[in-house]
Amino acid sequence: MRSTLQFKRMICTLGITGAVVVAVSGVAAGSAFAYQPEFRGIPNHYTLKGGEAKLINVNGATVTCQHVEARLTLINAAEWDTVVKFTGCKAPLLGSCSSSGAETGEIVTNEIGLELAYLPGETGRVGIVFNYIFKNPNEAAPLLALKCEKAKYEGAMRGDFIAQVTPTNTRTNNFELKLKDVGSAQEFTEFENYNGELIKTHLEYSFKGGAYKAGLIEVAGLGIETEFNGEIAA
């Protein structure tokens, strides 16, 4: 199944008039669908940064990383593409953990999409959906894969997750993202898609190639910095 990101790119490729408003003369693109928050401001550099991160297998090991960083590429006013890098990653008794081909202690995601969406509940509350998988997460490639240097530990995560983003309707160059778990679940697990339909996210972890089970991710001090001021219009 296609993600909304893939679907909207297909519309752009086919040249269907009015589906997507593209950037003109330095003004950011308009949102592809009416029911969706959007970033407003001139195109500029977007950097995702965070401190300690935990990749959690609810029934097993937790991999802890010291830093998170990514450069975001704006697709339209509601979406970015990126590859996220976790550094200084290790797990108790397992040593350093890394992705294939990465430096020791570095875990790198596959290319993923980030999408602005409304969160249910309080009016105007906005989240960023990471790696939104449309309908069937079982068809998705892993979000990331890792190996740890001891005990031949291998793991993979797949699916999507949500971070609340603030502020909204305020011009700034620094947006705070709230990404954490509460017990055995992510704090935010649902969002409203471009049709206003409530969608539930699925984040899963596989150990040594086994069945995927519930997984969690949390990052302290996560945020997006921009070169120039902009706002998330909600």
C-alpha positions as CSV (number, residue, x, y, z in Angstrom):
1,M,0.0,0.0,0.0
2,R,1.2,3.5,-0.6
3,S,1.8,6.1,2.1
4,T,0.1,9.5,1.8
5,L,3.6,10.8,1.0
6,Q,4.0,8.4,-2.0
7,F,0.4,9.2,-3.1
8,K,0.9,12.9,-3.1
9,R,4.2,12.6,-5.0
10,M,2.4,10.5,-7.6
11,I,-0.2,13.3,-8.0
12,C,2.7,15.8,-8.6
13,T,4.3,13.5,-11.2
14,L,1.1,13.1,-13.1
15,G,0.6,16.9,-13.0
16,I,-2.9,17.0,-11.7
17,T,-3.7,20.6,-11.4
18,G,-4.7,21.9,-7.9
19,A,-3.7,18.8,-6.0
20,V,-0.5,20.4,-4.7
21,V,0.5,24.0,-4.6
22,V,4.3,24.2,-5.4
23,A,6.8,26.7,-4.1
24,V,7.0,29.8,-6.2
25,S,9.5,32.6,-5.9
26,G,10.8,31.5,-2.5
27,V,7.4,30.9,-0.8
28,A,6.9,27.5,0.7
29,A,4.5,25.0,-0.9
30,G,0.9,24.9,0.2
31,S,-0.5,21.8,1.9
32,A,-1.7,19.2,-0.5
33,F,-4.9,18.6,1.4
34,A,-7.1,21.1,3.3
35,Y,-7.3,19.2,6.5
36,Q,-3.7,19.4,7.5
37,P,-1.4,21.8,9.3
38,E,1.4,23.3,7.3
39,F,4.8,25.0,7.6
40,R,4.8,28.6,6.4
41,G,8.0,30.4,5.6
42,I,10.7,30.8,3.0
43,P,12.5,27.5,2.1
44,N,15.6,27.1,4.3
45,H,17.6,24.4,6.1
46,Y,15.9,22.2,8.6
47,T,17.8,20.2,11.2
48,L,16.5,17.6,13.5
49,K,18.5,17.3,16.8
50,G,18.0,15.4,20.0
51,G,19.9,14.1,23.1
52,E,19.6,10.6,24.6
53,A,17.4,8.2,22.7
54,K,16.1,4.8,23.6
55,L,15.1,2.1,21.2
56,I,13.0,-0.3,23.3
57,N,12.0,-3.8,22.7
58,V,9.1,-4.1,25.3
59,N,10.0,-7.8,25.9
60,G,13.8,-7.5,25.7
61,A,16.9,-5.3,25.4
62,T,16.9,-1.5,25.3
63,V,19.5,0.2,23.0
64,T,20.5,3.7,24.3
65,C,22.1,6.3,22.0
66,Q,23.7,9.6,23.1
67,H,22.6,11.8,20.2
68,V,20.2,12.1,17.3
69,E,20.6,14.2,14.2
70,A,19.2,14.6,10.7
71,R,18.9,17.1,7.8
72,L,15.4,17.4,6.6
73,T,14.4,18.0,2.9
74,L,11.1,19.9,2.5
75,I,8.8,18.2,0.0
76,N,5.8,20.5,0.5
77,A,4.5,22.5,3.3
78,A,3.4,19.5,5.3
79,E,6.2,16.9,4.6
80,W,9.9,16.3,4.8
81,D,12.2,13.5,3.7
82,T,15.2,12.5,5.9
83,V,17.6,9.8,7.1
84,V,18.0,9.9,10.9
85,K,21.3,9.0,12.5
86,F,21.6,7.8,16.2
87,T,25.2,8.0,17.6
88,G,26.9,6.5,20.7
89,C,24.5,3.6,20.7
90,K,25.0,0.6,23.1
91,A,23.1,-1.9,25.2
92,P,23.8,-3.4,28.6
93,L,25.9,-6.6,28.2
94,L,25.7,-6.3,24.4
95,G,28.3,-3.5,23.8
96,S,28.1,-1.0,20.9
97,C,25.2,-1.3,18.4
98,S,25.4,-0.2,14.8
99,S,23.7,-0.4,11.4
100,S,25.3,-2.3,8.7
101,G,28.0,-0.2,7.0
102,A,27.8,2.5,9.6
103,E,30.5,3.6,12.1
104,T,30.7,1.8,15.4
105,G,27.9,2.9,17.6
106,E,25.9,4.5,14.8
107,I,22.4,3.4,13.9
108,V,21.0,4.9,10.7
109,T,17.4,4.7,9.5
110,N,16.3,4.0,6.0
111,E,15.0,7.1,4.2
112,I,11.7,8.1,5.8
113,G,9.0,10.7,5.5
114,L,7.9,13.1,8.1
115,E,4.4,14.5,7.9
116,L,2.5,17.2,9.9
117,A,-0.9,16.0,11.2
118,Y,-3.4,17.0,13.8
119,L,-3.6,15.1,17.1
120,P,-7.0,14.1,18.5
121,G,-8.3,15.8,21.6
122,E,-7.4,19.4,22.2
123,T,-8.2,21.6,19.2
124,G,-5.1,22.7,17.1
125,R,-2.7,20.2,18.7
126,V,-0.2,19.2,16.1
127,G,2.2,16.2,15.7
128,I,4.9,15.1,13.3
129,V,4.3,11.5,12.1
130,F,7.6,9.7,11.4
131,N,7.6,7.1,8.6
132,Y,3.8,7.0,8.2
133,I,2.8,3.5,6.9
134,F,-0.6,3.5,5.2
135,K,-3.0,0.7,6.2
136,N,-0.6,-2.3,6.5
137,P,2.6,-2.1,8.5
138,N,3.4,-5.8,7.6
139,E,4.3,-4.6,4.0
140,A,6.8,-2.1,5.3
141,A,10.6,-2.3,5.1
142,P,12.3,-1.9,8.5
143,L,12.6,1.6,9.9
144,L,16.1,0.6,11.0
145,A,18.2,-2.5,11.6
146,L,21.1,-3.0,14.0
147,K,23.6,-5.4,15.3
148,C,25.4,-5.3,18.6
149,E,29.0,-6.5,19.0
150,K,28.4,-9.0,21.8
151,A,26.1,-12.1,21.9
152,K,25.4,-11.7,18.1
153,Y,22.4,-9.6,19.0
154,E,20.4,-8.4,16.0
155,G,17.3,-6.3,16.0
156,A,15.0,-4.3,13.7
157,M,12.2,-1.7,14.1
158,R,9.4,-1.0,11.6
159,G,6.3,1.1,11.6
160,D,5.5,4.7,12.4
161,F,5.4,6.9,15.5
162,I,4.3,10.5,16.5
163,A,6.0,13.4,18.2
164,Q,4.0,16.4,19.4
165,V,5.4,19.6,17.9
166,T,5.2,23.1,19.5
167,P,4.8,26.0,19.1
168,T,2.1,26.4,16.5
169,N,0.9,29.7,14.9
170,T,4.1,31.4,16.2
171,R,7.1,32.5,14.1
172,T,10.3,30.9,15.3
173,N,13.4,29.0,14.2
174,N,13.2,26.4,16.9
175,F,10.4,23.8,17.3
176,E,10.2,21.4,20.2
177,L,9.2,17.8,19.6
178,K,7.8,15.7,22.4
179,L,8.6,12.0,21.9
180,K,8.4,9.6,24.8
181,D,6.7,6.4,26.0
182,V,4.3,6.0,28.9
183,G,4.7,2.6,30.3
184,S,4.3,0.0,27.5
185,A,3.0,2.5,24.8
186,Q,4.0,5.7,23.0
187,E,2.5,8.8,24.5
188,F,0.8,9.6,21.2
189,T,-0.5,6.7,19.1
190,E,-3.2,8.3,16.9
191,F,-3.4,11.2,14.5
192,E,-5.9,12.6,12.0
193,N,-5.1,12.1,8.3
194,Y,-5.8,14.6,5.5
195,N,-9.4,13.5,5.4
196,G,-9.9,14.0,9.1
197,E,-9.9,10.2,9.8
198,L,-8.4,8.9,13.0
199,I,-5.3,6.7,12.2
200,K,-3.5,4.6,14.7
201,T,0.3,4.2,14.5
202,H,2.2,0.9,14.8
203,L,5.8,0.7,16.0
204,E,7.3,-2.8,16.3
205,Y,10.6,-4.5,17.2
206,S,12.0,-7.8,16.0
207,F,14.7,-9.7,17.9
208,K,17.1,-12.0,15.9
209,G,14.7,-12.2,12.9
210,G,11.8,-13.3,15.1
211,A,8.2,-12.1,15.0
212,Y,7.7,-8.4,15.4
213,K,6.3,-7.3,18.8
214,A,5.5,-4.0,20.4
215,G,8.4,-1.5,20.3
216,L,9.0,2.0,21.8
217,I,11.2,5.0,21.0
218,E,11.9,8.0,23.1
219,V,14.3,11.0,22.6
220,A,15.1,13.7,25.1
221,G,15.5,17.3,24.0
222,L,14.3,16.6,20.4
223,G,13.6,19.5,18.1
224,I,13.8,21.0,14.7
225,E,15.9,24.1,14.0
226,T,15.5,26.2,10.9
227,E,17.8,28.7,9.3
228,F,15.1,31.3,9.0
229,N,11.9,31.9,11.1
230,G,8.8,30.2,10.0
231,E,5.6,28.9,11.6
232,I,3.5,25.8,11.8
233,A,0.0,27.0,10.9
234,A,-2.7,25.1,12.6
